[in-house]
Amino acid sequence: MASPSTQVTAGAHEIRISNPDRVYFPLRGETKLDLAQYYLSVSDGIVRALRDRPCMLHRFPTGVTGQKVHQKRLPSGAPPWVETVQIHFPRWNRTADELCVTSIADVIWAVQMSTVEFHPWNSRRFDVEAPDEWRIDLDPMPDCSFSRVRRVAGVAREVLSELGIEGYPKTSGGNGLHIYVRIRPDWGFHDVRRAALAFGREVECRAPSETTTTWWRKDRPSDVVFVDYNQNARDHTMAAAYSVRGNPRGTVSAPLLWSEVDEAEPDDFTIATMPSRYAAVGDLTAGIDDTAYGLETLLDWADRDEAAGAQPPDPDADET
């Protein structure tokens, strides 16, 4: 017997949504169809965040309280208009064809395939080895307050400003904050990660009691912010701007104005609240592609730190 379904218009395509009334987010009762309608409401923003980037899908076939599937390979049954790129994974000597979103229809089709979270690479399919996005991940340790995360974001902004760089802040959808910077695709993952570590050390130098770049989790204080530079390593992904997160509240990784950072709370931004916010303020990342910055100064800092004996850990090392 066929499952219940409905049709959703997404750009130039009509997409069938099966089991549209299945509850995905039990706190308020939002359904699979509600999830699709949320992504339609922020369509320009989510497509900008994902456009042409290899994308890992976090799928929840029975809703966010059920099994989570991390999927790199494009799910079977994709329509012919869905774009992909083949990625090679040297550690396993395997390849996978990953989704590369080019329109809102790709996003809604992925929702039909039970995708809740979208985790893109920081490079694009045209040259997957050349990142064009530097990601600053302010990741709080278990006893770290969100007010501390906010303060560290202010320090990070101060350093960026001195470098002449504009960063775009967003909530993580969890307990942290992210800042994204568009960069020229002139460096590989190794150097982008080195630059990110050098930046993190500068933030740590300015706020030593509130931050750390210590790699091993066991060696970090429990109440500080880890500046997680390793999110810039190859094949490391983070939830995109406007991505819903797989929790019962349906929180969203929400772009912010810098003026909002000091008052923002992660639970303020959900699939219930974001459509009206987006309608009011628009896509706060709309200008992110206007200017691409260089990493020369940060790489000079990295050279200085390494000459003094500091070496970045292996990006594949288990931080736990």
C-alpha positions in Angstrom: 0.0 0.0 0.0 1.4 3.4 -1.0 2.4 5.7 1.7 0.5 9.0 2.0 2.2 11.9 0.1 1.8 15.4 -1.1 3.4 17.6 -3.8 5.6 20.6 -3.0 6.7 23.1 -5.6 10.4 23.9 -5.3 11.6 26.3 -8.0 11.1 24.6 -11.4 10.3 21.2 -9.9 7.4 19.5 -8.3 8.6 17.1 -5.5 6.7 14.4 -3.9 6.9 14.4 -0.1 6.0 11.0 1.3 4.6 10.7 4.9 4.2 14.5 5.1 2.5 14.2 8.5 5.2 12.2 10.2 6.3 14.1 13.3 10.0 15.0 13.1 10.4 17.4 16.0 8.4 16.2 19.0 8.7 19.3 21.2 6.2 21.3 19.2 5.1 18.6 16.7 6.6 19.9 13.4 6.3 17.3 10.6 8.3 16.3 7.6 6.2 18.7 5.5 6.8 21.5 8.0 10.6 20.9 7.5 10.2 21.2 3.7 8.2 24.4 4.1 10.8 25.8 6.5 13.6 25.3 3.9 11.4 26.9 1.2 11.0 29.9 3.5 14.8 30.4 3.6 15.5 29.2 0.1 18.0 31.8 -1.0 19.9 31.6 2.2 20.2 27.8 2.4 21.1 27.6 -1.3 23.8 30.3 -0.9 25.3 28.3 2.0 25.3 25.0 0.0 25.8 26.1 -3.6 28.2 23.8 -5.4 29.7 22.4 -2.2 30.0 18.6 -1.6 27.5 18.0 1.1 27.1 15.3 3.8 23.5 14.6 4.7 22.3 13.9 8.2 19.2 11.8 7.6 16.6 10.9 10.2 14.1 8.4 8.5 11.7 8.3 11.4 12.3 11.8 12.9 15.0 13.3 15.1 14.4 10.9 18.0 15.1 7.9 15.8 18.2 6.6 14.1 20.6 9.2 12.5 22.3 8.3 9.3 25.4 10.2 8.2 25.4 9.9 4.4 28.2 11.0 2.1 27.0 9.2 -1.0 24.0 10.6 -2.8 20.9 8.5 -1.8 19.6 6.2 -4.5 16.7 7.4 -6.7 17.9 10.9 -7.3 16.3 12.7 -10.2 18.5 13.5 -13.2 18.7 17.2 -12.4 20.5 16.7 -9.1 24.2 17.6 -9.3 27.0 15.7 -7.7 30.8 15.6 -7.5 33.0 12.5 -7.0 35.1 12.8 -3.9 38.2 10.6 -3.2 38.9 9.5 0.4 42.5 8.5 0.6 42.3 6.9 4.0 40.0 4.2 2.7 40.9 4.5 -1.0 37.2 4.9 -1.9 35.1 7.4 -3.8 31.7 8.8 -3.2 29.4 10.9 -5.3 28.2 13.7 -3.0 25.3 16.0 -3.4 26.1 19.5 -4.7 23.1 21.8 -4.2 22.4 24.2 -7.1 18.8 25.1 -6.4 16.1 24.8 -3.7 14.7 21.8 -5.5 17.9 19.8 -4.5 17.3 20.8 -0.8 13.6 19.8 -0.9 14.4 16.5 -2.6 17.0 15.8 0.2 14.3 16.5 2.7 12.1 14.0 1.0 15.0 11.5 1.6 14.7 12.3 5.3 17.6 14.8 5.4 17.3 17.3 8.4 20.9 18.6 8.5 23.1 19.8 5.7 26.9 19.7 6.3 28.8 21.1 3.3 32.5 21.2 2.6 34.4 24.5 2.7 35.4 24.0 -1.0 33.3 23.8 -4.1 33.0 21.0 -6.7 35.0 22.9 -9.4 38.1 22.3 -7.3 37.4 20.4 -4.1 41.0 20.7 -2.9 40.9 24.5 -2.8 38.8 25.8 0.1 37.1 29.2 -0.4 35.7 29.3 3.1 37.5 29.7 6.4 35.5 28.5 9.4 36.0 29.7 12.9 34.2 27.3 15.3 33.8 28.5 18.9 33.1 25.2 20.6 32.2 25.5 24.4 33.5 22.8 26.8 30.8 21.2 29.0 30.9 23.8 31.8 31.3 26.8 29.6 28.4 29.3 29.5 27.0 30.8 26.3 27.8 34.3 27.6 31.5 33.2 27.5 31.1 32.0 23.9 29.7 35.5 23.1 32.6 37.3 24.7 35.1 35.1 22.8 33.2 35.9 19.6 33.9 39.6 20.3 37.6 38.9 20.7 37.6 37.0 17.4 35.8 39.9 15.7 38.4 42.2 17.1 41.3 40.2 15.6 39.4 39.9 12.3 38.9 43.6 12.2 42.6 44.3 12.7 43.3 41.9 9.8 40.9 43.9 7.6 38.5 40.9 7.4 34.8 40.7 7.6 33.4 37.6 9.3 29.8 36.4 9.2 28.6 35.0 12.6 25.9 32.4 13.2 24.7 30.2 15.9 25.8 26.6 15.5 22.3 25.3 16.3 23.8 23.8 19.4 25.8 25.6 22.2 28.4 27.3 20.1 29.0 30.1 17.6 30.5 29.9 14.1 32.1 32.7 12.1 32.6 32.2 8.4 35.0 34.1 6.2 35.2 33.9 2.4 38.7 33.5 1.2 40.5 33.2 -2.1 40.9 29.6 -3.2 44.6 29.9 -3.3 45.6 27.5 -0.5 45.0 23.9 0.2 43.3 22.5 3.4 46.7 22.1 5.1 47.5 25.8 4.9 43.9 26.9 5.7 44.0 24.8 8.8 47.4 26.3 9.8 46.0 29.8 9.3 43.0 28.9 11.4 45.2 27.6 14.2 47.4 30.7 14.1 44.2 32.8 14.4 43.0 30.7 17.3 46.3 31.2 19.2 45.9 34.9 18.8 42.4 34.8 20.2 43.7 32.6 23.0 46.6 35.0 23.7 44.0 37.8 24.2 41.5 35.8 26.3 43.7 33.2 28.0 41.3 32.4 30.8 38.3 31.9 28.4 39.7 30.1 25.4 42.0 27.2 24.4 43.5 25.7 21.3 44.7 22.7 23.2 44.1 19.7 21.0 43.5 16.9 23.5 40.1 17.2 25.2 41.4 15.8 28.5 43.8 18.6 28.8 41.3 21.4 28.3 39.6 23.2 31.2 35.9 22.3 31.3 34.7 25.9 31.3 36.5 27.5 28.3 35.8 27.9 24.6 37.8 25.6 22.3 38.7 27.5 19.0 38.3 24.4 16.8 40.6 25.1 13.9 40.4 21.4 12.8 37.0 22.2 11.2 39.1 23.5 8.3 40.7 20.1 7.6 39.8 18.1 4.5 36.4 16.3 4.7 35.5 18.0 8.0 32.0 19.6 7.7 29.8 21.8 9.8 26.1 22.5 9.8 25.4 25.1 7.1 23.8 28.5 7.7 20.1 28.0 7.9 20.4 24.2 8.4 18.0 22.7 11.0 19.7 20.6 13.6 18.5 17.1 14.6 17.1 17.8 18.0 13.5 17.8 19.3 13.4 21.7 19.4 14.3 21.9 15.8 17.0 24.6 16.4 18.6 26.3 13.4 22.1 27.4 12.7 21.1 31.0 12.3 23.1 33.9 10.8 23.3 36.9 13.1 24.1 40.6 12.8 27.2 41.4 14.9 25.0 43.7 16.9 22.8 40.7 17.9 25.6 38.4 19.1 25.7 39.8 22.7 22.0 39.0 23.3 21.5 35.9 21.2 20.5 32.6 22.7 20.7 29.4 20.7 17.1 28.4 21.5 15.8 31.7 20.0 16.2 30.3 16.5 14.1 27.3 15.4 12.1 26.1 12.5 9.1 27.8 14.2 10.7 31.2 14.6 13.1 31.5 11.6 10.6 31.9 8.8 9.3 35.2 10.2 12.7 36.4 11.1 14.0 35.6 7.6 11.0 37.5 6.1 11.8 40.5 8.3 15.6 40.7 8.0 16.4 38.7 4.8 19.5 36.6 4.3 22.2 38.0 6.5 24.8 36.1 4.5 23.8 37.8 1.2 27.1 39.7 1.0 29.5 36.9 1.9 30.6 36.3 -1.7 31.3 39.9 -2.4 34.9 39.9 -1.0 37.4 37.1 -0.8 40.2 37.6 1.7 43.8 36.4 1.8 45.5 34.4 4.5 49.0 35.8 4.1 49.3 37.4 7.5 47.8 34.4 9.3 50.3 32.1 7.5 53.1 34.4 8.6 51.9 34.0 12.1 51.8 30.2 11.6 55.4 30.2 10.3 56.4 32.2 13.4 54.6 29.9 15.8 56.1 26.8 14.1 59.6 28.3 14.2 59.1 28.7 17.9 58.3 25.0 18.2 54.6 24.9 18.0 53.4 22.2 15.6 49.8 21.6 14.6 48.6 18.1 15.4 47.6 15.5 12.8 44.2 16.5 11.5 43.1 12.9 11.7 44.2 12.4 15.3 41.3 11.7 17.7 41.0 14.7 20.0 39.3 12.7 22.7 
